[in-house]
Amino acid sequence: MPTAPIPPSPFGAPVRPPGVVGSITHCTGYRAAAVALRARVLSVGIDAEPVHRCPPMRGQRWSGPRNGSG
């Protein structure tokens, strides 16, 4: 996926480029974002809660099978 800015709308929601889906989350001391091409996935969802201290995961990337198995 090419690099592109995702600016906030006047209400603070992310404005993704056409054809891109994504999700953002944050809690104290942690922020994360995930994006994908709409042609490859229907949606993306992530969540973070301050239950335990979040491990450092800067710049890591996750992907898996499209069918949700594995």
C-alpha distances in whole Angstrom, upper triangle without the diagonal:
4,7,9,12,13,17,20,22,26,26,24,21,17,16,13,11,13,11,9,12,13,16,17,21,23,27,29,27,24,21,17,14,12,9,8,8,11,12,11,13,16,16,15,18,19,22,24,28,30,32,32,31,27,26,24,20,18,15,15,13,14,13,16,17,17,20,21,23,23
4,6,10,12,16,19,21,25,26,23,21,17,16,13,11,13,12,11,14,14,17,19,22,24,27,30,28,25,21,19,16,14,11,11,10,14,14,15,17,19,18,18,20,21,24,26,30,32,34,34,32,28,27,25,21,19,16,17,15,17,17,20,21,20,24,24,27,27
4,7,10,13,16,19,22,23,21,19,15,14,12,10,13,14,12,14,14,16,17,20,22,25,27,25,22,19,16,14,13,11,12,12,16,17,17,18,20,19,18,20,20,23,24,28,30,32,32,30,26,26,23,20,17,14,16,15,17,18,21,23,22,26,26,28,28
4,7,9,13,15,19,20,18,16,12,11,9,8,11,12,10,13,13,15,16,19,21,24,26,25,22,19,16,14,13,11,12,12,15,17,18,18,20,19,18,20,20,23,24,27,29,32,32,30,27,27,24,21,19,16,18,17,19,20,23,25,24,27,27,30,30
4,6,10,12,15,17,14,13,10,9,8,8,12,14,12,13,13,14,14,17,19,22,24,23,20,17,15,13,13,12,14,15,17,19,20,20,21,19,18,19,20,21,23,26,28,31,31,29,26,26,24,21,18,17,19,18,20,21,25,27,26,29,28,31,31
4,7,9,13,14,11,10,6,6,5,7,11,13,10,11,10,11,11,14,16,20,22,21,19,15,13,11,12,10,13,14,15,18,19,19,19,17,15,17,17,19,20,23,25,28,29,27,24,25,23,21,18,17,19,18,20,21,24,26,24,27,27,30,30
4,7,10,11,9,8,6,6,8,10,13,15,13,14,13,13,13,15,17,20,22,21,19,16,15,13,15,14,16,17,18,22,23,22,22,19,18,19,19,20,21,24,26,29,30,28,26,27,25,23,20,20,22,21,23,24,27,29,28,31,30,33,33
4,7,7,5,5,5,6,9,12,15,17,15,15,13,13,12,14,15,18,20,21,19,15,15,13,15,15,18,19,20,23,24,23,22,19,18,18,18,19,20,22,24,28,29,28,25,27,25,24,22,21,23,23,24,26,28,30,29,31,30,34,34
4,5,5,5,6,6,10,12,14,17,16,15,15,15,14,16,18,21,23,24,22,19,18,16,18,17,19,20,20,23,25,23,22,20,19,19,20,21,22,24,26,30,31,30,28,30,29,27,25,25,27,26,27,28,30,32,30,32,31,35,36
4,6,8,10,10,14,16,18,21,19,19,18,18,17,19,19,22,24,25,24,21,21,19,21,21,23,24,24,27,29,27,25,23,23,22,23,23,24,26,28,31,33,32,30,32,31,30,28,28,30,29,30,31,34,36,34,36,35,38,39
4,6,9,10,14,17,19,21,19,18,17,16,15,16,17,19,21,23,22,19,19,18,20,20,23,24,23,27,28,26,24,21,21,20,21,20,22,23,25,28,30,30,28,30,29,28,27,27,29,28,29,30,33,34,32,34,33,36,37
4,6,9,12,16,18,20,18,16,15,13,12,13,14,16,18,20,18,15,16,15,17,17,20,22,22,25,26,24,23,20,19,18,18,18,19,20,22,26,27,26,25,27,26,25,23,24,25,25,26,27,30,32,30,32,31,34,35
4,6,9,13,15,17,14,13,11,10,10,12,13,16,19,20,18,15,14,13,14,14,17,18,18,22,23,21,19,16,15,15,15,16,17,19,22,25,27,26,24,26,25,24,22,22,24,23,23,24,27,29,27,29,27,31,32
4,6,10,12,14,11,10,9,9,9,12,14,17,20,20,18,14,13,10,12,11,14,15,16,19,20,18,17,15,14,14,14,16,17,20,23,26,27,26,23,25,24,22,20,20,21,20,21,22,24,26,25,27,26,29,30
4,7,9,11,10,10,10,11,12,15,17,21,23,24,21,17,16,13,13,12,14,14,14,18,19,18,17,15,15,16,17,19,21,24,26,29,30,30,27,28,27,24,22,21,23,21,22,23,25,27,25,27,27,30,31
4,6,8,6,7,8,10,12,15,18,22,24,24,21,17,15,12,11,9,10,11,11,14,16,15,14,13,13,15,16,18,21,24,27,29,30,29,26,27,26,23,21,20,21,19,20,20,22,24,22,24,24,27,28
4,6,6,9,10,13,15,19,21,25,28,27,24,21,18,15,14,10,11,10,11,13,15,15,15,14,15,17,19,22,24,27,30,33,33,33,29,30,28,25,23,21,22,20,21,21,23,24,22,25,25,28,29
4,6,9,11,15,17,21,24,28,31,30,27,23,21,17,15,12,11,9,9,11,14,14,14,14,15,18,20,23,26,29,32,35,36,35,32,32,31,28,26,24,24,22,22,21,23,24,21,24,24,28,29
4,7,10,14,17,21,24,28,31,30,27,23,20,16,14,10,9,6,5,7,10,10,10,11,13,16,19,22,25,28,32,34,35,34,31,31,30,26,25,23,23,20,20,18,20,20,17,20,21,24,26
4,7,10,13,17,20,24,27,27,23,20,16,13,10,7,6,5,5,8,10,9,10,9,10,13,15,19,21,25,28,30,31,30,27,27,26,23,22,19,19,17,17,16,18,19,16,19,19,23,24
4,7,11,14,18,21,25,25,21,18,14,11,8,6,6,6,6,9,10,8,8,6,6,9,12,15,18,22,25,27,28,28,24,25,24,21,21,19,19,16,15,15,16,17,15,17,17,21,22
4,7,10,14,18,21,21,17,14,11,7,5,4,6,9,9,13,12,10,10,7,5,7,9,12,15,18,21,23,24,24,21,22,21,18,17,16,16,14,14,14,16,17,16,18,17,20,21
4,7,11,14,17,18,14,11,8,6,5,7,9,12,13,16,15,13,12,9,6,5,6,9,11,15,18,20,21,21,18,19,19,17,16,16,16,14,14,15,17,19,17,19,18,21,22
4,7,11,14,14,11,8,6,4,7,9,12,15,16,20,19,16,16,12,9,8,7,8,9,12,15,18,19,18,16,17,17,15,14,15,15,14,15,16,19,21,21,23,20,23,24
4,7,11,11,8,6,5,6,9,12,15,19,19,23,22,19,18,15,12,9,6,5,6,9,11,14,15,15,13,15,15,14,14,15,15,16,16,18,20,23,22,24,21,24,24
4,7,8,6,4,6,9,12,15,19,22,23,26,25,23,22,19,15,13,10,8,6,8,9,13,14,13,11,14,14,13,14,16,16,17,18,20,23,26,26,27,24,27,26
4,6,5,7,9,12,15,19,22,26,27,30,28,26,25,22,18,15,12,9,6,6,6,10,11,10,9,13,13,14,15,18,18,20,20,23,25,28,28,30,26,28,28
4,6,8,12,15,18,22,25,29,30,33,32,29,29,25,22,19,16,13,9,9,7,10,11,9,9,13,13,15,15,19,19,21,22,25,28,31,31,33,30,31,30
4,7,11,14,18,21,25,28,30,33,31,29,29,26,22,20,16,14,11,11,9,12,11,9,8,10,10,12,12,16,17,19,21,24,27,30,31,33,30,31,30
4,7,11,14,17,21,24,26,29,27,25,26,22,18,16,13,11,8,9,9,12,11,9,7,9,9,10,10,13,14,16,17,21,23,27,27,29,26,28,27
4,7,11,14,18,21,23,26,24,22,23,19,16,14,11,10,8,11,11,15,14,13,10,12,11,10,10,12,13,14,16,19,22,25,25,27,24,27,26
4,7,10,14,18,19,22,21,19,19,16,12,11,8,8,8,12,13,16,16,14,11,12,11,9,9,10,10,11,12,15,18,21,21,24,21,23,23
4,7,10,14,16,19,17,16,16,13,10,9,8,9,11,14,16,19,19,18,15,15,14,12,11,10,11,11,12,14,17,20,19,22,20,22,22
4,7,11,12,15,14,12,13,10,7,8,7,10,12,16,19,21,21,20,17,17,16,13,12,11,11,9,9,11,13,16,15,18,16,19,19
4,7,9,12,11,10,11,9,7,9,10,14,16,20,22,24,25,24,20,21,19,16,15,13,13,11,11,11,14,16,15,18,17,20,20
4,6,9,7,7,9,8,7,11,12,16,19,22,25,27,27,27,23,23,22,19,18,15,15,12,11,10,12,14,12,15,15,18,19
4,5,5,7,9,9,10,13,16,19,22,26,29,31,31,31,27,27,26,22,21,19,18,15,14,13,14,15,12,16,16,19,21
4,5,5,6,7,9,13,16,20,23,26,30,31,32,32,29,29,28,25,24,22,21,18,17,15,16,15,12,15,16,19,21
4,6,8,10,12,16,19,23,26,30,33,34,35,35,31,31,30,27,26,24,23,19,18,15,16,15,12,14,16,19,21
4,7,9,11,14,17,21,24,28,31,32,32,32,29,29,28,24,24,21,20,16,15,12,12,11,8,11,13,16,17
4,6,8,11,14,18,21,25,28,29,30,30,27,27,27,23,23,21,19,16,14,11,11,11,7,10,11,14,16
4,7,10,14,17,21,24,28,29,30,31,27,28,28,25,25,23,22,19,17,14,14,13,10,12,12,16,18
4,7,10,14,17,20,24,25,27,27,24,25,25,22,22,21,20,17,15,13,14,14,11,13,12,16,18
4,7,11,14,17,21,22,23,23,20,21,21,18,19,18,16,14,12,11,12,14,12,14,12,16,17
4,7,11,14,17,19,20,21,18,19,20,17,18,18,16,14,13,13,14,16,14,16,13,16,17
4,7,10,14,15,16,17,14,16,16,14,15,16,14,13,12,13,15,17,16,18,15,18,18
4,7,10,12,13,14,12,14,16,14,16,17,16,16,15,16,18,20,20,21,18,20,20
4,7,9,10,11,9,12,13,13,14,16,16,16,16,18,20,23,23,24,20,22,22
4,6,8,9,9,12,15,15,17,19,19,20,19,21,23,26,26,27,23,25,24
4,6,7,8,11,14,15,17,20,20,21,21,24,26,28,29,30,26,28,27
4,7,9,12,15,16,19,22,21,22,22,24,26,28,29,29,26,27,26
4,6,9,12,14,17,20,19,21,21,24,25,28,29,30,26,27,25
4,6,9,12,15,18,17,20,20,23,25,29,30,31,27,28,26
4,7,8,11,14,14,16,17,20,22,25,27,28,25,25,24
4,6,9,12,12,14,15,19,21,25,26,28,25,25,23
4,6,9,10,13,15,18,21,25,26,28,25,26,24
4,6,6,9,11,15,17,21,23,25,22,23,21
4,6,9,12,15,19,23,24,26,24,25,23
4,7,10,13,17,20,22,25,23,24,22
4,7,10,14,17,19,22,20,21,19
4,7,10,14,15,18,17,18,16
4,7,11,12,15,13,14,13
4,7,9,12,10,12,11
4,6,9,7,8,7
4,5,6,6,7
4,5,8,10
4,6,9
4,7
4
